[in-house]
Amino acid sequence: MDIRVSLSTEDTATLLTENLVHGSISAERIDHYVAGNVRVMVFEKYFMRNSSRASLTVVVHPDERGATAVHSVGSGGGQNALFKFDWGAGSSFSNSVEKILEQYII
């Protein structure tokens, strides 16, 4: 998912971390990398409904128009090595980024 927001890269990363880790979603931030105005964050969440874990990678950076670009991709959520069917856990996790930033989307 790709969106543009009116927040700074730092404020966007902080808002996402606060809501994903400390909010109702209860994910864990696995890693956070900062290079200038670029932020890369990796989160993980356990989904009880299918007894699996999903990961979420979010890249936040300034775009060419002065806004902040946010790219997120959810992965995982499958139950075994043979079938990579995730029951929507990865995409659900990725969609949470848009919901958190909804009021700042431009």
DARATA-V752869 format. One record per pair of residues at least 4 apart in sequence whose C-alpha atoms are under 7 Angstrom apart, sorted by the first residue. I is the first residue (numbers start at 1). J is the second residue. D is the distance in whole Angstrom. If there is no record, write none. Layout:
# DARATA-V752869
I|J|D + I|J|D
This chain:
# DARATA-V752869
1|71|6 + 1|72|5 + 1|73|6 + 2|70|6 + 2|71|5 + 2|72|7 + 3|69|6 + 3|70|5 + 3|71|7 + 3|105|7 + 4|67|6 + 4|68|6 + 4|69|5 + 4|70|6 + 4|105|6 + 4|106|6 + 5|67|6 + 5|68|5 + 5|69|7 + 5|104|5 + 5|105|4 + 5|106|5 + 6|67|6 + 6|68|6 + 6|104|5 + 6|105|7 + 6|106|6 + 7|11|6 + 7|12|6 + 7|68|6 + 7|104|7 + 8|12|6 + 8|68|6 + 9|13|6 + 9|37|6 + 9|60|6 + 9|61|6 + 9|62|7 + 9|68|6 + 10|14|6 + 11|15|6 + 12|16|6 + 13|17|6 + 14|18|6 + 15|19|6 + 16|20|6 + 16|97|7 + 16|100|7 + 17|21|6 + 18|22|5 + 18|23|6 + 19|23|4 + 20|25|5 + 20|26|6 + 20|27|5 + 21|25|7 + 21|26|5 + 21|27|5 + 21|28|5 + 21|29|7 + 22|26|6 + 27|43|6 + 27|44|6 + 27|45|5 + 28|43|5 + 28|44|5 + 28|45|6 + 29|42|6 + 29|43|4 + 29|44|6 + 30|42|5 + 30|43|5 + 30|44|7 + 31|41|6 + 31|42|5 + 32|40|6 + 32|41|4 + 32|42|6 + 33|39|6 + 33|40|5 + 33|41|6 + 34|38|6 + 34|39|5 + 34|40|7 + 35|39|7 + 37|61|6 + 37|62|7 + 38|60|6 + 38|61|5 + 39|59|6 + 39|60|5 + 39|61|6 + 40|58|6 + 40|59|5 + 40|60|6 + 41|57|6 + 41|58|5 + 41|59|7 + 42|55|7 + 42|56|6 + 42|57|4 + 42|58|6 + 43|55|6 + 43|56|5 + 43|57|6 + 44|53|7 + 44|54|6 + 44|55|4 + 44|56|6 + 45|53|6 + 45|54|5 + 45|55|6 + 46|52|6 + 46|53|4 + 46|54|7 + 47|51|6 + 47|52|5 + 47|53|6 + 48|52|7 + 52|77|5 + 52|78|6 + 52|79|6 + 53|76|6 + 53|77|5 + 54|74|7 + 54|75|6 + 54|76|4 + 54|77|5 + 54|89|6 + 54|90|6 + 55|74|6 + 55|75|5 + 55|76|6 + 55|90|7 + 56|72|7 + 56|73|6 + 56|74|4 + 56|75|6 + 56|93|7 + 56|94|6 + 57|72|6 + 57|73|5 + 57|74|6 + 58|70|7 + 58|71|6 + 58|72|4 + 58|73|7 + 59|70|6 + 59|71|5 + 59|72|6 + 60|68|7 + 60|69|6 + 60|70|5 + 60|71|7 + 61|68|6 + 61|69|5 + 61|70|7 + 62|66|6 + 62|67|6 + 62|68|4 + 62|69|6 + 63|67|6 + 63|68|6 + 63|69|6 + 72|94|6 + 73|94|6 + 74|90|4 + 74|91|5 + 74|93|6 + 74|94|5 + 75|90|5 + 76|86|6 + 76|90|6 + 77|86|4 + 77|89|5 + 77|90|6 + 78|84|5 + 78|85|5 + 78|86|4 + 86|90|7 + 88|92|6 + 89|93|6 + 90|94|6 + 91|95|6 + 92|96|6 + 95|99|7 + 96|100|6 + 97|101|6 + 98|102|6 + 101|105|6
